Amino acid sequence: MAGDPQGVQAFYERMPYPAPLANLDKNLALLKSPERRRIRSLLMFPSGEPEHRQTILVAGCGTSQAAKVALREPEAHVLAIDISATSLDHERALKEKYALENLELRQMSLLDVASLGVVFDQIICTGVLHHLPDPDAGLLRLREVLAPEGAMQIMVYASYGRAGIYLMQEYCRRLGIEASDQELDALGATLKCLPDDHPLGWMLYRFKDFTHPDALADALLHPQDRAYTVPQIYEWLDRCGLSFGRWLEQAPYLPQCGAIARTPHAERLSALPAPEQHAAAELFRGAITHHSFVAYRTDRTKIAQPVQFTGDQWRNYLPVRLPWTTIVREQLPAGSVAVLLNPVHKHPDLVLPVNTMENRMFAQIDGKRTFGDIAESYSQKDVVGRVRPFFEKLWRYDQIVVDASRTPDMTS
């Protein structure tokens, strides 16, 4: 779509997104949870965070994201920018309500971020770069202000899962539909009349956002957006001097997880290089609507994501369970005593049945003992054939994160 930065700014001044929140009280305990902060830290920095007070940039903070980050990271200095004065007004109200002295707000374009004169340990940019006229230019600007050993969290739209959205975007353009209350009401009513087999139909059923006018406008009436396939993400990062770290939720992209692991192609898929595995898994799933991932500068001196289960280094890893895991103990598959579910996953096949031995190992993960500590009570045969593979499976299925800071430093 042709570039129109003024149109994007005007859109968000009129239709701030996400819907503004008067307060964060409902999720305050979760936002302030040290356990959840630790988990996010290990996703970004499995080898250990920077030891100094961190600086965090929220690039395109919207109406509440900056306040949430500041609550989660009370020891960090959080600097948030957005082109929308309306969105920043909502952020400012939350800053005052919760006395967020560590939060600084600026109205500015992401493309001007170098003028801040700050180098950031973390950059969070979700749902923004795909709205720029030139996403490469935006990513390059962010890369310039990312510390050499820093980490960047990015979310952009995914091409295949949004096919129905792009059909309806074109429909709206042809009819000249605008983001007025009356037009949005009429558009919402129109969506209820879509044929059952329309590519947007499954999204209307799964994502209740389409019942809210602001979300409807953001999805179907936005003046500018683009989407990426997995290979395009890898190419994009490479062009901009960045390397792929990991998917925030990796199980949907791995051929070792879920239904794809039970296909006749599973072994062939697992033999592919990781980027090809991820690309094939996206094609198999077909319904991934956005990509959330961690990226690093290519000139980083240390390996950013060192977690692997070959050799013996895995014994030094410290596993941490995710507090939001759901454990089901009724109506189980044969041979299972429980099924582990990560409710963040949107794909119902990403469930992990565990047997009696695996259930016992899972219970031993307490955030204090390393894999090696837990493995000591098992025979070497079990460690090779059952213990290590189960630990790797927990990690692949996003049931644990790993602290790899106890392993020897490795340079890239």
C-alpha positions in Angstrom: 0.0 0.0 0.0 1.3 3.5 -0.8 3.0 5.3 2.0 0.9 7.8 3.9 2.4 8.6 7.4 0.1 11.5 7.9 -2.9 9.3 7.2 -1.7 6.8 9.8 -1.2 9.5 12.4 -4.6 11.0 11.7 -6.2 7.5 11.9 -4.8 6.9 15.4 -5.7 10.3 16.6 -9.3 9.6 15.7 -9.3 5.8 16.5 -6.7 5.1 19.2 -5.9 1.5 19.5 -6.0 -0.7 21.5 -9.1 0.5 23.3 -8.0 2.9 26.1 -8.0 1.6 29.6 -9.1 3.8 32.5 -7.0 1.6 34.9 -4.9 -1.5 35.0 -6.2 -2.7 38.4 -7.6 -6.0 37.0 -4.1 -7.2 35.9 -2.0 -5.2 38.4 -0.8 -8.3 40.3 0.2 -10.0 37.1 2.0 -7.0 35.7 4.0 -6.6 38.9 4.7 -10.4 39.3 8.5 -11.0 39.7 7.9 -14.6 38.4 6.4 -13.4 35.2 9.1 -10.7 34.8 11.7 -13.4 35.2 10.1 -15.5 32.5 10.1 -12.7 30.0 13.7 -11.8 30.9 14.7 -15.4 30.1 13.0 -15.3 26.7 15.0 -12.2 25.8 18.2 -12.9 27.7 18.6 -16.6 28.4 22.3 -16.1 29.1 21.6 -13.3 31.6 20.4 -9.7 31.5 22.7 -6.6 31.4 23.8 -6.0 35.0 23.3 -2.2 34.9 20.0 -0.4 35.1 18.3 -1.1 31.8 16.9 1.4 29.4 13.8 0.2 27.5 12.3 1.7 24.4 8.6 1.1 23.6 8.4 2.2 20.0 4.8 2.9 19.2 3.3 2.4 22.6 -0.4 3.0 21.8 -2.8 3.6 24.7 -1.4 1.4 27.5 1.6 -0.7 26.6 4.2 1.7 28.0 2.4 1.8 31.4 2.3 -2.0 31.5 6.0 -2.2 30.7 6.9 0.4 33.3 4.9 -1.6 35.9 6.6 -4.8 35.0 10.1 -3.3 34.9 10.2 -1.0 38.0 14.0 -0.9 38.0 14.4 0.1 34.4 14.0 3.5 32.7 11.2 3.1 30.1 11.0 5.6 27.3 7.9 5.3 25.1 7.2 7.1 21.8 4.1 7.3 19.6 2.9 9.5 16.8 -0.6 9.9 18.3 -1.1 12.6 20.9 -4.4 10.9 21.8 -2.7 7.6 22.6 -0.1 9.4 24.7 -2.8 11.2 26.6 -4.1 7.8 27.7 -0.6 6.6 28.6 -0.1 9.8 30.6 -3.2 9.3 32.6 -2.0 5.8 33.5 1.4 7.1 34.4 -0.1 9.6 36.8 -2.6 7.1 38.3 0.2 4.6 39.2 3.0 7.1 39.9 5.2 5.6 37.2 8.3 7.7 37.8 10.4 5.4 35.6 8.2 6.1 32.5 9.0 8.9 30.0 6.6 9.7 27.1 7.4 11.5 23.9 5.4 12.2 20.8 7.5 11.5 17.8 7.9 9.2 14.8 9.8 6.0 15.2 12.0 7.2 12.3 13.3 10.0 14.4 14.4 7.8 17.4 18.1 8.6 16.9 17.4 12.2 18.0 16.7 10.9 21.5 20.5 10.3 21.9 19.9 7.1 23.9 21.1 3.5 23.4 18.6 0.9 24.6 19.1 -2.5 26.2 15.7 -3.6 25.1 13.4 -2.4 22.3 9.7 -3.4 22.2 8.0 -2.7 18.9 4.7 -4.6 18.5 2.2 -3.9 15.8 4.0 -0.8 14.4 6.6 -1.6 11.8 4.1 -3.1 9.4 2.2 0.2 9.3 5.2 2.2 8.1 5.6 3.2 4.4 9.1 1.6 4.5 9.4 -1.0 7.3 13.1 -1.5 6.4 13.8 2.1 7.3 12.0 1.8 10.6 13.8 -1.4 11.6 17.2 0.1 10.6 16.5 3.1 12.9 15.7 0.8 15.8 18.8 -1.2 15.1 20.9 1.9 15.3 19.8 2.6 18.9 19.9 -1.0 20.1 22.9 -1.7 22.4 25.3 -4.2 20.9 24.3 -6.8 23.4 20.6 -5.7 23.6 17.5 -7.5 22.5 14.5 -6.4 20.4 10.9 -7.8 20.7 9.0 -7.4 17.4 5.5 -8.3 16.3 4.3 -7.9 12.7 1.3 -9.3 10.8 1.5 -12.7 9.2 0.5 -13.0 5.5 -1.4 -16.3 5.2 -3.6 -16.1 8.4 -4.8 -12.6 7.4 -6.0 -13.5 3.9 -9.6 -12.9 4.9 -8.7 -9.5 6.4 -7.1 -8.3 3.2 -10.1 -9.4 1.2 -12.4 -7.3 3.4 -10.0 -4.4 3.4 -10.3 -4.3 -0.4 -14.1 -4.6 -0.1 -14.1 -1.6 2.2 -11.9 0.4 -0.1 -14.1 -0.2 -3.1 -17.1 1.0 -1.1 -15.3 4.0 0.4 -16.2 2.9 3.9 -14.8 5.3 6.6 -14.2 5.0 10.3 -17.3 6.7 11.6 -19.6 5.3 14.2 -22.4 4.7 11.7 -20.1 3.1 9.1 -18.5 0.8 11.7 -21.9 -0.3 12.9 -23.0 -1.1 9.3 -19.7 -2.9 8.7 -20.1 -5.0 11.9 -23.6 -6.0 10.7 -22.2 -6.8 7.3 -19.6 -9.2 8.7 -22.4 -11.2 10.3 -23.7 -11.9 6.8 -20.5 -13.3 5.4 -20.7 -16.7 3.8 -19.7 -19.5 6.2 -16.7 -20.4 4.0 -15.3 -16.9 3.7 -11.6 -16.8 4.7 -12.5 -14.2 7.4 -15.1 -16.5 9.0 -12.9 -18.4 11.3 -11.4 -15.2 12.7 -14.8 -13.8 13.5 -15.5 -16.9 15.5 -12.2 -17.0 17.3 -11.3 -13.4 17.9 -14.0 -11.4 19.7 -12.1 -8.2 18.9 -14.2 -7.8 15.8 -17.2 -6.9 18.0 -15.4 -3.7 19.1 -15.4 -0.7 16.7 -11.8 0.3 17.4 -10.5 -3.2 16.7 -12.7 -3.4 13.6 -11.4 -0.1 12.3 -7.8 -1.1 13.0 -8.2 -4.5 11.1 -10.3 -3.4 8.1 -10.0 0.3 7.7 -6.3 1.0 8.5 -4.8 3.2 5.8 -1.6 1.3 5.6 -0.3 -2.2 6.6 1.6 -5.1 5.2 2.3 -8.6 6.3 5.2 -11.1 6.3 5.8 -14.8 5.7 8.4 -16.5 7.8 11.1 -16.4 5.0 10.4 -12.7 4.5 11.0 -12.1 8.2 14.4 -13.8 8.0 15.3 -11.8 4.9 14.1 -8.6 6.5 16.2 -9.0 9.6 19.2 -9.9 7.5 18.9 -6.8 5.4 18.7 -4.7 8.5 21.7 -6.1 10.3 19.7 -8.2 12.7 19.6 -11.9 13.4 16.6 -14.0 14.4 16.6 -15.2 18.1 13.4 -17.1 18.8 9.6 -16.9 18.5 8.1 -15.8 21.7 5.7 -18.8 21.5 7.8 -21.2 19.4 5.7 -24.4 19.4 3.4 -23.4 16.5 6.5 -23.0 14.3 8.2 -26.3 15.2 7.6 -29.5 13.3 8.3 -31.5 16.5 5.2 -30.1 18.1 1.5 -30.9 17.6 -0.3 -32.5 14.7 2.6 -31.9 12.2 4.8 -34.1 14.3 2.5 -37.0 13.6 2.5 -36.7 9.8 4.6 -38.9 7.5 6.8 -35.9 6.8 7.8 -35.3 10.4 11.3 -36.8 10.1 12.0 -35.0 6.8 10.8 -31.7 8.3 13.0 -32.1 11.3 16.1 -32.6 9.1 15.6 -29.2 7.5 17.5 -26.1 8.7 15.6 -24.2 11.4 14.4 -21.4 9.2 13.0 -23.9 6.7 11.3 -25.8 9.5 9.6 -22.6 10.7 8.5 -21.7 7.1 7.1 -25.2 6.5 5.2 -25.2 9.8 3.6 -21.8 9.0 2.4 -23.2 5.7 1.0 -26.3 7.4 -0.8 -24.3 10.0 -2.2 -21.7 7.6 -3.9 -19.6 10.3 -1.0 -17.8 12.0 -2.1 -14.2 12.0 0.9 -12.4 13.5 4.6 -13.2 14.2 6.1 -12.3 17.6 9.8 -12.8 17.9 13.1 -11.7 19.5 15.9 -10.3 17.4 19.5 -9.3 18.0 22.2 -7.3 16.3 24.4 -9.4 14.0 27.5 -7.9 15.6 26.6 -9.2 19.0 29.7 -10.7 20.6 28.0 -13.6 22.5 25.4 -16.1 21.4 22.1 -14.6 22.3 20.0 -17.8 22.3 22.3 -20.6 23.4 19.7 -23.2 24.4 20.3 -26.6 22.8 20.1 -30.1 24.0 23.0 -31.7 22.3 26.2 -32.5 24.2 26.1 -32.0 28.0 25.6 -28.3 28.4 21.8 -28.8 28.9 22.6 -30.3 32.4 23.6 -26.8 33.5 20.4 -25.1 32.4 18.0 -24.0 35.1 14.4 -24.6 33.9 11.5 -22.4 35.0 7.9 -23.5 34.7 5.3 -21.1 33.2 2.8 -20.2 35.9 -0.1 -20.1 33.4 0.3 -23.7 32.3 -3.0 -25.6 32.6 -2.7 -29.2 33.8 -5.6 -31.5 32.8 -6.1 -34.8 34.6 -9.5 -36.0 33.2 -10.4 -37.7 30.0 -6.8 -38.4 29.1 -5.2 -40.2 26.2 -4.2 -43.8 26.9 -1.0 -44.1 28.9 -1.1 -40.5 30.2 -1.6 -39.2 33.7 -1.9 -35.5 32.7 -2.0 -33.2 29.7 -0.1 -29.9 29.7 -1.7 -26.9 27.9 -0.3 -23.5 27.3 -3.4 -21.3 27.0 -1.4 -18.7 25.0 -1.3 -21.1 22.1 -4.1 -20.6 19.6 -3.8 -24.0 18.1 -5.7 -26.8 19.8 -3.3 -29.6 18.8 -0.4 -28.1 20.8 -1.1 -30.2 23.9 1.5 -32.3 25.7 0.4 -35.6 27.2 2.8 -36.8 30.0 3.2 -40.3 31.5 3.9 -41.1 35.2 7.7 -40.7 34.9 7.3 -37.4 32.9 4.8 -36.1 35.4 7.2 -36.7 38.2 10.0 -34.9 36.4 7.8 -32.0 35.6 6.9 -31.7 39.3 10.6 -31.5 40.2 11.1 -28.3 38.1 11.0 -25.7 40.8 13.1 -22.8 39.4 16.0 -23.7 41.7 17.3 -27.1 40.5 19.1 -27.5 37.2 18.3 -30.2 34.7 21.4 -32.0 35.9 20.2 -31.9 39.5 16.9 -33.5 38.5 18.6 -36.1 36.2 20.9 -37.3 39.0 18.1 -39.6 40.3 17.7 -41.4 37.0 19.9 -44.1 35.3 22.1 -43.1 32.4 19.9 -45.1 30.1 16.8 -43.2 31.2 18.7 -39.9 31.0 19.6 -40.5 27.3 16.4 -42.1 26.2 13.7 -40.4 28.3 14.9 -37.6 30.7 16.8 -35.3 28.3 14.2 -35.8 25.4 11.4 -34.9 27.8 13.1 -31.7 29.0 13.7 -30.7 25.4 10.0 -31.4 24.6 8.9 -29.2 27.5 11.0 -26.4 26.2 9.8 -26.8 22.6 6.2 -26.8 23.7 6.6 -23.5 25.6 6.0 -25.2 29.0 9.3 -23.9 30.4 11.9 -21.3 29.8 15.6 -21.8 30.5 18.2 -19.9 32.4 21.4 -20.7 30.5 23.6 -18.2 32.4 25.3 -21.0 34.4 26.9 -22.4 31.2 30.3 -21.2 30.0 30.3 -18.1 27.9 30.3 -18.8 24.2 31.1 -16.3 21.4 29.3 -16.3 18.1 
